[in-house]
């Protein structure tokens, strides 16, 4: 019985470690696009990486947040207009030449009306894992 308990605890711990592991650039890009078309601006903002230089400028954070909220509202309206999102697929991440901490992922959004659109998500690896680069600054 004791061996069973130890085996169960070890299996649970391994599952927890795998589940909490770092997400790949493809996973982050997929989630970013998914949340954008779902209208979840707070989740989109949480996935963003803003350079320290931009954070230091007065009003930059508010400007970025406002632009992102508007972008997410437009994506949600587009999804609604096309009957909603059917599925989202990602290509493999493409490393940035000369900088292994930057990558881009092509994401295809398939809508229920049979149309689709492609988007490129630029990412940067930080100490918090992969984040979407703010292209506004």
N, C-alpha and C positions, 0 to 999 in steps of 0.2 A: 504494500500500500504506500509506503514511504517513497519507494522508487517511482511509483506512478505520479505522486504529487510533485516530486522533483522534476520529472520529465514534463509534466504539464506546465510548471512554472518556467522551465527553460524554453519550451515552445512558445509560451505567451510572451516572454521577454524578447525572443528573436522576432516574433511577429510585430511587436511594438517598435523595435529598432528599425525594421525594414519599412514600416509604415511612416515613421518619422524621418526617414532618410531624405537626403537632398533630392529635389525634383529636377528633372532634366530640362534643358531649354525648350524642348518640344512640349513638355507638360505645362510649363509656365505660359508659353505662347498660346496653347490650346485654351487654358483657363482664362487668359486675358481676353481672347476673342469671344469665348463663350459668355463671360460676364458682361462684356460690352454689348452684345446683342440681346442679352437678357435684361439690360437696363440697370445693372448693379454698379453704380458709380463708385460707391465706397470700396467695393472689392477691387475695382480697376485701379483706384488711387492707391490702395494698399500694395499692389504689385509693382508700383512704379519706383524707379531709381532716379532721384534728382541729384545733380552734381552739387557738391558743397558750395561752389561758386554761385550757383543759382539760388540756393537756399539762403545765402548771406545777403542777397539783394532784397531791400524792402519791397513788399508787395508781390514778389515773384511767386511765392507759394500760393497765394490767393488767385493770381492770374492763371496759374497752371491748373488749379482745382476747378476754377470756373470753366476753362476751355475743355477740360476732361469731362465735366458733367454735361456740357453741351454736346460733345462728341458721342457720349454714351446715349444721350436722348435721341440723337439722330440715328444711331445704329439700331436702337430699339424700335424706332418708327419704321426704319427700313425692313427690319425683320417682320414686323406686324403687317406691313404692306405686301410682303411676299409670302404671307401665310404662316410665318414662323420658321424657326430653324429646324431642319430635319436632322442634319448631322454636321460635324466639323472634323476635317481631316488635316493632318500636318505632314509636311515633308521633313526629312532629316535636317538637323541644324547645320548651317554653313558657318564655319569659323571665319572670323575676320582676318584677312591677311596681315600678319605681323602682330596680332594681339589675340592670344588664346582666351582671354577673358571676355571677348566680345563675339557675338554670334547673331545670325538672323535665321528666322524660321518662316517658311511660306505656309500659310494656313488657308485652306479652302472651306468656305461656308456654303453648305448646300441647303437651299430653302425648300419648303414643302411644295411650292408651286413648280418645282423642277428647275429653277434657275440656281446659279451659284456665283460667288465672287471670291477673288483671291486677295489676300492681304499679306504683307511682309511685316513681321514683328521683329524689331531689333532689341537685343538683350545684352546685358552685362552681368558678369559673375561678381557678386559682392560677398562679404563675409556672412551675409544672411541668405546666400544662395543666389540663383538666377533671378534677375529683376528686369522689367521692361525699361528700356532707356527712354527718357523723356526727350523727344525730338523737337520740342518746342523751343528749347534754349540752345 
